[in-house]
Amino acid sequence: MTETKQALATFAGGCFWCMVEPFDQQPGIISVVSGYTGGHKKNPTYQDVCSDTTGHYEAVQITYDPTRFSYQKLVDIFWQQIDPTDPGGQFNDRGDSYRTAIFYHDRDQQEIAEKSKQALSESGKFTKPIVTEILPAQPFYPAEEEHQDYYKKNSFHYRLYKKGSGREAFINQTWKRSYSQSELKERLTPIQYHVTQENGTEPPFQNPYYANQEEGIYVDIVSGEPLFSSRDQYDAGCGWPSFTKPINRNELEEKLDTSHGMRRIEVRSKAADSHLGHVFNDGPKDDGGMRYCINSAALRFIPKHRLEQEGYGVYKALFD
């Protein structure tokens, strides 16, 4: 078995509740811890840091395997969670503890972070200067247990908070690509358009992936975002591709669907808002009990041997 390598990455992006979810569940991520860093007080409490007297930032520290997920990709994800032009906090959260920063752990991380910041400054995406600091890593103090994995423990409040703070709208407006209907009608087949854009359903047993047994990943047919792995696919006997879990639950949106006189949970892709299918709780109990029943027409399959060639090389680790 290949030995797991470990490295640290530390980011301050405002409220640390909102900075765990984007990194969690990515390939090669070992842990994401909420905490405090950059200040002068040892072992601060949440109340200490919120008082803006400690110099600390709310931050997350990520332990990851650099052979499976690069530091560059972590930095790219970081930028897409924040407003890097705000020197006084993030969204509704104001004060020094909510400032943004990248804390580098070695010279390579410093170089990657500085080049990435420069590229963002020159991209024209923002009219105001990029003020996110790039600083040497300092002692990191884990936050209290109630602040760890907050998006999992208090998912309802977390969603309300992320939306109410203004962060969610900013991310969607700044980073989420929009697709015109004319573009999609030209690019997609009629059944792909019907399923993803009109909440359609393809016929069971008459679609390309329901019985697929080749190793690889399934990506959103619209955005190319990785969604499911063949390692989690199983034959549910329903005639559509079925999975026990997605690659990353954070890339999916689940909504109540009351169409056709039923109450079901619809599954949509977060990046493109594509209708994918539905999720049910009648899956294999040993694998969590969930069944993601997904239309083949909403997916594109990339075989394991083509992952590197098509830019998804990081997902080869799913099959190690």
N, C-alpha and C positions, 0 to 999 in steps of 0.2 A: 504494500500500500504506500502511495506517495505521501511523504511527510508534509503536513500543513505548515506553511510559512505564515508568520504573523507580523503585522505592522500596525501602527497607530495613525489615525487622522483625527484632527480636532477642529471643529467648526462652531462659530457663534453666529446664530441667525435669528436673534430675537428669542421669543418664547421657546424654550427647549421642548415643550410638548409637541410642537409642530415640526421639529427637526429630526425626530426619530423615524417616523413613518416613511419618508422618502428613501431612506437608506436601508431600512429593515427589509429582510427577505430577498435582497439582491444576492446573486451568486457570489460566494466568497466572503460575505459579511458574517463575521463570527458573533459580534455583539455590538450594540449601540447603547451607550450609557449617558443619561442626562446628568449634568453637573455644573460646576462652577470653576472658572479659571481666569487667569490674567490679573488677579488682584493681589493684595498684600495680607489679607487675613487668612490664617490657617483654619481649616475645617469650618468654613462658614455655614450658616443655616440659610434656608430660603428667605427668612425674614431679614437676616443680615444683608444678603445680596440685594433684595428689593429696596433696601434703604438707600442704596447708591452711595454708601460710605466705605465699601470694601475694595472698590476698583475691579471687582470680578464681573465677568460676563456670564450670562446663562449660555451653556454650550453643550455640545454632544461630543463624546469621544468614541470613535469607531475602531474596533479591532477587526482587521480584515486580512485576507490572504492576497498579497499583491500579485501572485501568479495567476489568480483567478479573476481579480477585479482590480483595475489599475487606479492609481491615485488620480490620474487625469479624469477618469470617469466620475470619481467621487467629487472632485472640484466642479465638474460640469453640473452634477446634480445639485450641489450646494448653491450655485448661482441661480438656479431655476426655482429656488424656494424663497428668495429674499428680494427686497428693494435695495440694491447696493448703493443707491444715491442718497439714502436717508442717514444723516449723521446723529440723529437724536433718538433712535430706537427703531422699531419695526411696526408699521401699521398703527393699531390702537395702543400698542405697548410703548410707552415713552420712558426715557431714562437711560443712564449709562449702562445698566446691566443688560439692556436689550440692543446694544450696538452690535454691528456685524464685524466679524474678523475670521481670518484663516490663520490658525496656529500651526506653523510648520515644525516637523520633528527632525528634519535633516536638510542638507543643502539641496538635494534633488527636489524635495517637496517645495522648498522655497522658490526654486527656479520655475517649477511647473505653475505654482500659484501666481507668481508675478507675471509670467508670460500670459496666463489665462486672463488675469485682470487687465493687462494691456490690450489683449485682443478684444475683450468686451468693451473697453473704452473706445476702441477704434471701429467697433461694429456699427455704430449709429443707432443702436437699439434704445439708448438713453440719451436725452439731451443735456442732462445734468451730469457733473463729474461722478465717477465711481469713488466712493469714500470708504469702502470696506478695507480695513487694515490687514496687512500681512505681517504677522508677528511671530517671534520664536515661541515655541511651546513652553508653558510654565506648569507648575504643579496643578493637577486636575483633581478636584474633590467631588466624588459622586454625590448627587442630590439625595434627598430623603426618598424612602421606598415608594411613597405615594406619587412621586413624580416620575418614576421609572415606567416605561411602556404605557404612558398615560392614554395614548390613542387606542390601546387594546382594553385597558381596564375600565375606561370611562368613555366608550366610543361615542355615545349619543352627545354628551356634553362637549367632547372634543370636536365633533363635526360642527356643532353650533358655534363653538368658540372660533374655530378656523374661519368659518363663514362670516361671523359677526365682526371679527377683527379687521376684515378687509384683505387678509392674506390670500384667501382662495380666489377672490375676484381679480386681484392683481396678477396672480400666477396665470390664470386663464387668459387675461387680456394681453399679458406680456409674452408668454411662452407657448400657449396652446395654439396650434395651427388650425385655421379654419379651412373648410373645404367647400367649394361651390358645388351646387347640385349639377351644373353643366359639366364641371370637371369630373365629377364622380360618374355621371352617366356615360361619359366618354371612356373612362378608365375601367369601369366595372362591367361585368356581364349583367344581363337583365336579372338573373336570380341573385347575384351578389348585391346588386343595388336594392332589389326588393327586400332582401333579408336585412341588410345593414341600415338602410335608410327609411324603410317603410314598415319595420318591425314584422317582417314576413317570416314564414317558416317553410323550409324546403321539404320535399317528400322524404319520409323515412326509408332507409335501405336503398335509396336512389341518390346517393351523394358520395363523393370520393373518399371520405376519411372515416366513415363509421366503422369499418373493419380494418383500418390501417394497423400494420404490425411492424412497420419500419421505425427505427430510432430517429428522433429528431424533435424539433420544436414547431409549434404552431404560432404564427404571428397574425395580428390584425390585418385583414386584407386591405384596409384603408390606410392605416398609419404605419404598419410594419412593426408595431410594438409587440414584443414577445409576450404571449399570454399563457400557453399551456405546453407541457412536455409529454412526449409519448410514454415516458416512464410512469406517468400518472393516469394514463388512459386505460380503460378496461371495457369489456363488452357487457353493457347493461341490458342488451336484448331489445333496446328501444328503436334502433335503426338510425341513431345519430351518434356522433362522437361523444363519449362520456368520459369525464375526468374526476378524480377524487379531490383535486385541488388545482388552483392556477399556479403558475411559476411565481407570481407576486400578486397577492391579493390587493395591494395598493394600486394596481393598474386597472382594477375593475370597479364599476359602480353597480350597486344592487338597488332596485326600485320595485315597489309593490305594483303588480300588474293585475288589474281586475277585469281585463278583457275576456270575452267569451264566457262570461258568467262564472269565472273561476278566480281564486286568489292565489297568485303565484309570485315568485320573486324573479323579476327579470334581471339579466346580466348584460351590462353594456361595457364597452371599453372606455376607459377614462380619457385616453389621448384623443380619440376621434369621435367619441360618443356613438360608436357603432352598436347596433343591436346584435347581440351574440346568441342569446338563448335564454335558458332559465336554470336556476339552481334548486335542487330538491334535497330533502334530508333522508332519502332512502338509499344512499350509497353504502359501500362496504364499511361495516362498523369498525373493522380493524384499521381502516385508513381514515378515520374521522367521521364517517357516516354521511358525507356529502356527495351529491352527484351533480356535476356541472354538465348539463345537457346542451350542447353547442351545435349550431348549424355549420356544416362544412363550408357553406358559401361565405361565411364571415371570416374564414381562416385561410391562410396560406401555409403549407407545410414546407419546412426546410430540413432536408435529411441531415443527419449527423455529419456525414462526410463533406457537406457543403457549408457548414456553419462558418468556418473561417473565411471562405471565399466570399460569402455574402454579408460579412461584417458582423456576424453573431458569434465570433470565436469564444467570447467569454462564457457562452452557454454550453460549450463542450464539457465543462466541469460537471454538468448535471449527469453525465453518463460515465464519469470515472468510477 
